[in-house]
Amino acid sequence: MTYALLCAAFVAGAAVVAAIAWRRAPRGHAIALVLTAVVLVALTAVFDTIMIATGLFGYADAHISGLRIGLAPVEDFAYPVAGLLLLTAVWNLLAPAAREASVPGDASVPGEASVPGEASVDGRRTHDDARD
């Protein structure tokens, strides 16, 4: 099995979940994804090159495409991209319910946690504030 085939499975799975969650994504989500992907790819290129150069790990030439960015094979960049897609998708799937349930400044919303140090609705300090 090649690294490209293994990576394709992870990226495909993450892409499916990301596609499902896309309709719940906030405005500007695509721009944030692209910028984050650029940063992750750059960091992966730098740090993987350093780790490969120092001999911490390596790749068997028979299992990679041969294309490299620095010393890192291009297949190595699939994992941060898949992680980015999957984590933001899970965030988008879970966060809308939390965003809809909470209204900033409205302590009467059921399930909203009070912020330590703030007074409760009736003006008295909460039990958690006694620990401060």
Secondary structure, DSSP 8 states (H G I E B T S, - for coil): --HHHHHHHHHHHHHHHHHHHGGG--TTHHHHHHHHHHHHHHHHHHHHHHHHHTTS----GGGS-S-EETTEEGGGGHHHHHHHHHHHHHHHHHHHHHHHH--TT-TTSTT----TTSB-TTS-B-GGGGG-
